Amino acid sequence: MLKENFAQLIKIHGYVNQPIAPALDLQKEIRKLKEEKNAIILGHYYITPELQDISDFLGDSLALAQQAQKTDADIILFVGVHFMGETAKILNPGKKVIVPDLNAGCSLAESAPADRFQAFKNQYPDHKVISYINCSADIKALSDVIVTSSNAMKIVESFPKEQPLIFAPDKNLGNYINSVTGRQMVLWDGACMVHEKYSLEKIVTLMEQHPKAVFIAHPECEQQVLLVADFIGSTTALLNYVAKNESTEFIVATESGILHQMQKNCPGKTFIPAPSIDSTCGCNDCSFMKLNTMQKLYLALKYESPEIILDPATIEKAKIPILRMLELSV
């Protein structure tokens, strides 16, 4: 009985706590397993530098969804957070999608439980639902179209002005789009814990200490932070901006994992993480993203677990708004 229970736990949670020989060359073993299993590693910009460097494809949510749609790999190992693995599974129901740690969730996705959102949606029967990709598969299934921070503005503007809209689950991104477009989308009251923790007071002080620095911010930040930003953009937009801008010093308000790619792309420039309310080191990390490790990645690939499992009916419903997003993003 004990053995059966252990087997069930392994099936659900994977081998994330199994011991690994200290002398094992994880990078070498991961590359070997990847080739043997015809697997692809998709990584988000917010994971740790060593995980970014071993990923086959690194990108923001839009680029990762596009890559997941077109891959011919048999196994997709998604290194990010849970909703990203779900998106890959929705686009590839016949493939095995695994993640290093099922506990790598998302505070924004968790802020919108499906039952509460359904009740909220019922209050606005004439509204179309636009949902940020940072949401659960169940919320995607209740949506008309999905967006990312890279394409949200474009997709919102694709709807006629007279069409009433619900935007979920990020109120900060929704509020930013409303302010730029003049829309009056109804906003679900959700937010990312990382982007809500920035301290405006500390940021202003940092800007005074670095008068030549350009302050850039992700639109998931609160409005008071965005009002003092020199540039607002998605993860990819921020990366492109610092590469093209002539300034050599930047204060960056988004998850600190992005600094690794910024530094790789622009080795002669300085990037300073924007300080959060409760931070002493100046960093603002997503604790969920940081649950991913090289050890867990290796074990997930070796044992092909933990696997993302979704109900076929949910996949069928959720796929429609994701495909619409991808069509509108061409």
N, C-alpha and C positions, 0 to 999 in steps of 0.2 A: 504493500500500500504506500509506504514511504517513497519507494522508487517511482511509483506511478505519479504521486504528487509532485516529486521533483521534476519528472519529465514534463508535466503540465506547466510548471513554473518556467522551465526552460523554453517551452513552446511560446509562452506569453511574453516573457521578459528578455529572452535571449541569454547569451553567455557573458553578459557584461562584467560579471564579477569572477570569472574563471582566472586562475593564476597563469602568468606568462613567464617563461624563462627569461631572466634578466639579460642574457647574452643574445637573445633573438633580435635579428635585424628586421624590425617591423616594416620599414619601407620596402626592403627587398622581398619580404614575404607577402606583403600586400600586392605588389606588382605581379608577383608570381601567381597568386590566387586570382587576381583580376583577369589575367590572360587565360588561365585554366577554365574559368567559369564564364568567360565572355561577359564580364561585368564592367560597368561604368560608374565612376565616382563623381557625383554632382555635389559641389560645395558652394555655400553662400559666403559672401564677403565678411560676415560677422563671426565666422568660426576662427579658431586660433591659427597663427601663421603656418605652423607645420602641417595642419590639415588643409589649409588653402593651397599649399605648395604641392601636396600629393594628389589633389583633385584633378580629374581629367578635364573638367569644365568648371570654371568659377564664374558666378554671375549674381545678378539681383533676381528677384522673384520672377520677373517677366522673362529674362533670358533663360532661367532655369526651367521654366514651364515650356518654353519653346524648344529647349534642348531635350527635355523629357518626351516631348511629342514626337520628335524625329529620330530618337536613338534606335539602333538596331541591336543593342545589347540584350542579353537574356535576363540579366540581373541589374537593377538600378540600386546603387547604394547612395542614399541621400543623406548628406551631412549638413544638417541645418536644424530645423525644428519640425514638430510633428505635422503641422498643416502642409508643409512643403512636400513631405513624403506622401501625404494623402493626395495632393494635387498630381504628383507623378503617377500614383496608382490609378487615379481617375482617368488619366490620359492613356494609361497602359494597363488595362484590366487583365490582360493575358500574361503580363510579365510579373516577375517577383520583385517587389520593392521592399528593401530592408533599410533600417536606420541603426545607427550605433547605440542609441538609448531612447526607449519609448517615453521616458520621463522628460525628454527635451520638448516641452510644450511651448506655449506662447500666451503671455498675459492678455494680449489684445484679442486673440482668438477665444480665450476662456471668458472674456467679458461679455460674450454674446451666446448664452445658452439657447439652443434651438427652440425650446418650448416658449420661452419668454419672447424670443424674436418673432415667432409665429403670431403670438398674441399682439405684439406691437404692429406687425405688418397688417393684421386684420383691421386695425384702426384706420388704415389708409388704403382702401380697396382700389382707388383709382391711380395709385402711385406705382411706378416701376421701381424695382429694387436693384441698386448698384452696390455690390459688396466688394470691399477691399480683399485682396487675395489672402490676407492674414486673418482667415476665419476657418472654421471647421467645415468638413465636407457637408454636414447637415445644413449649415447656413448657405453654402454654395448652392445646394439643392433648392433652396427657397428664393434664389436670386434670379434676376433677368440677365445680368451680365456681371462678370468679375473684372476688377481693375487692379493694377499695381500703381505704385507711386510714379512709375515711368510713363504710364499711359492714361492715368485717371482723368487728367484735364481734357485730353482729346476725346475720350469716350463719353464723359459727361456732356461735352459740347456737341456730341453727335446726336443727342436727343433734342427734339424741338423745344423751344423755350417754354411753350405752353404745357409741356408734359411734366406733371409733378413727379418728384423723385424722392426716394429714401436712400440715404447713404449710410452704410454700416461696414464694420463696427467702429471705425476710428473717427471720433468727433473732431479731432484736431485736423486731420487731413481733409475731412468734409468741410470744416469751417474755413480752411484755407482756400479750397476750391470755390466755395460760396463767395468769399471776399474778392477773389480774382475775376470770377465770371459774372457776378451779380445774381447768381441763382439763389434760391431759397430752399435748398434740399432739406428734408427732414432728417435729422441726424440721430443715430443711435448713440447712446452715452457710453462709449468704450474708448480705451486709450492704451497705448504701449507704456509699460512701467519704466522702460529705459528712457524714452523721449519725454516723459512727463517729469523726470527728476532733475532736469537742468535748472540751475540757479541763475536767474537773470542778474541778480546782484553780483554774483561771482564772475559771470561772463563779462559784465560791464567793467569790473575791476581788471580782469584779464586783458580786455581790449585797451584799457588805459595804460597797462604795463607793456603792451605790444602795439603801439600806435600804427605801425606799418602793416600789421597783420590783417588779412581779409577774413571776416567771420562768415562761415557757410553753415547752413542748417538743413536738416531733413524736414519735410512738411508734416511729419508726425509730431514735431515739437509743438509746445503750446504757443498760442498767438503772441503772447508778450515776448517770447524769445524770437519768433519769426520777424517781429516788427523791427528788431535791431540788426537783423542779418543783412549782409551785403549780397548774398546769393542764397536762394532756396531751391533745392532740387532733390530728385530721387538719388538712390545710392550710386547708380551709374552716372547720373548727371553731375554729381559732386566729384566723382573720379575724373570725368572729362573736363570739368571746369578748372580743377587745380592743375591739370596737365597743360591747358591752353593759356591760363592766366599768367601774366608776367610777374606777379607777386611771388616772393620767395618764402612767405610766412603765412600760415593759415590757422585759424581757430576752427575746429570741426565739431559740430553738434550732431552727432549720430553715434551709433554703437562703435566702440573703439577698434573693433576688428578691422574696420576699413582702412585704418592708418597703415597697415602692413602693405596693402596694395598701393596706396598713395606714395609711400616711401620707395617702393620698388620701381614705380613708374616715374617718380620725380626725385631721384637721389640727392639732388642739390637743394631741395626745399625742406622747410621745417613745418611739421604738423603738430599742433597742440590740441589735445582733447579738451573739449569744453567741460567745465566742472559741473558736478551735480550737487544737489542740496546737501546730501549726506556723505559726500566723498572727500577724503583727505588726500588721495593720490592724484586726483584730477581725472581719473578714468571713469567711464560710464559703460559698464559691461552688461550684456544680457546673460544672466546666470543660466538660462536654459541653453543658449548656444554653447556656453562653456562646459556643458555636461558632455559634449562630444570630445573624445580623446583618441589618440592614435591606437591605444590598446583596445578600446571599444570598437573602433573601425576595423581593426584586424580580426577581432573575434566575430564581429557581425558578418564579415565576408567569409571567414572560415566555416562558420556554422549556418550561414544564410539565415540569420535570426538576430534580433526580432524583426518580424515581417509585418508590413502594413496590410491589414485585412479590412475590407469595407464591404458592406451589403451591396449586392448587385443593383438593387433598385436605387440606392443612394448614388452609386456611380453613374447610372443612366441619367438621373436628374441633374446631378452636379456637373456632368460633362458638357451639357448644353451651354450654360453661361460661360464656361471656361473657353470653349471653342469659339464662342462669339467674341470674347476678348481677343483671342489670337487672330481671328479674322480682321478685327478692327485695328490691330496693332501692326499690320503689314505696311 
